[in-house]
């Protein structure tokens, strides 16, 4: 349904409608990493507690989720948490080190994997559900609450590597030399991710997003096995319990493979990375919602060039269900006023 001229009832949520397949105009907007270090109010909270504590303390996580909503009136509020909360909840050691990023105790053997306990996940993530449940009461009526998880492949990358990496060599090597071990890790993550996302929905998340930030490092056969198949299983599991809840998939840098991903996983929305040409992808994939995909550097730099680029993306997808977003997360030193100017430009008809 195209609702271009339909009046907006005060209780309706533009983002939720777009995620459910409606071509809302102007497109609703939220940004990946909208809660982050570029905001002075976020930096003020950083001095109070380390990152894991901020994620696992409902008061703090609620406040951090709300900050960009208060400042910009975004259409979506994404839970303040991290994709690495899942391995941590299974018992893998995790620390976020200033200037270096996340550091985990690397999983390299069957014994390492054996030490993880997926049965701990539900209890260990109870504070996350408490945060969601508070947010569903404190958010403005028009704002959609988003839960999320990392996709099994991307989370496995960090678990095997023990942190971030340029090429995730240890992970790709494990895939080649110990496929059974890697399969087991992916299966464990697939089941736990599906259950964790159902828990988030039951606590108040109105849609969920799967971040597969490293999908683009895989060759086609591995992409099908470790990106498409686990995502398909997670979507099926969520649909059985919560058939009406939209699911956003982000197979970053998946190139031409995003077509199979969109056709086969069953996600409602395909999030586009910075490289994707929106008009081209619109031709390539079925009539699902597209999300994206302004270059975070255009936002960082701001000015007329940003506005031109944002409007070009918005206009390229006019008439089709679209959620405006970036192609990746907000960069750390982005001037906060650029975010305000972007929201105004996307909403200006
Ligand atoms: O000290 C700090 O402030 C830590 C910085 C930070 C923040 C703000 C990290 C560490 N994670 C987050 C929050 C976060 N992470 C959110 C929540 C809210 C929001 O979007 O506003 C989300 C959705 C994520 C998702 C996430 N974490 C991804 C997927 C998206 C992406 O960026 O590709 C990934 C890969 C991570 C891992 C991670 N967590 C943090 C860092 C610095 C990283 C990247 C590590 C690396 O690869 O080097």
Boltz pocket constraint, residues with backbone or C-beta under 6 A from the ligand:
constraints:
  - pocket:
      binder: B
      contacts: [[A, 31], [A, 32], [A, 33], [A, 34], [A, 35], [A, 36], [A, 37], [A, 46], [A, 51], [A, 78], [A, 79], [A, 80], [A, 81], [A, 82], [A, 83], [A, 84], [A, 96], [A, 100], [A, 101], [A, 102], [A, 148], [A, 163], [A, 164], [A, 165], [A, 211], [A, 213], [A, 329]]
      max_distance: 6.0
